Amino acid sequence: MTATITKAAYDLANDSFGRCCNSDGFFDSFYSILRASNPDIARMFARTDFTKQNELLRVGLDLMLMYDHDNDAANQIMAKIRMSHSRHRLDVKPEFYHNWIDSLMVACEKHDANFTSDIENAWREVLAKGIDYIKSGYNEGAGKSECLSYLHWLDPDLEAVARQWCGLSKSIRDELVAKVRAAN
């Protein structure tokens, strides 16, 4: 993990992010640059709804900017992003994050009229901790507690159903599955 982020770096990156968000086409530029950086990455986005993906990136960058600031909500959502990007879910390989940050810097330079090497260094400093955290979860398995947490995040009722299902004996679960299969 990286050291605590300086306020100066945070302010530079945050201000740059604001300018980029106010520039038409910033998110589209980023994804265009990212997809061009690696054919494996391009394939990952082959069926992506970029209107939705752009919004996810905006929120994700907001969270990463807040990640080192003891923000419990941001930290909880970062844990979900970490899980969703693991090899068991989206399979975002750790080596792809180099492409991700470099592509983001090219897009920032294009869309932030005030972009300098100091701002780039600030971005890299601010994002390093979040990127390291997400990368460190790549090989983690989707254990029971992680699965229940993820289900609760999707819909609290799903967690309750999963807990009830897991509480049934294997023979009862097998019988229910057989009945559902027979009905279909």
Buried (B, 14 or more C-beta within 10 A) or exposed (E): EBEEBEEEBBEBBBBBBEBBBEBEEBBBBBBBBBBEBBEEBEEBEEEEEBEEBBEBBBEBBBBBBBBBEEBEEBBEBBBBBBBBBBBBEEEBBBEBBEBBBBBBBBBBBBBBEEBEEEBBBBBBBBBBBBBEBBBEBBEEEEEEEBBBBBBBBEEEEBBEEBEEEEEEEEEEEEEEEEEEEEEE
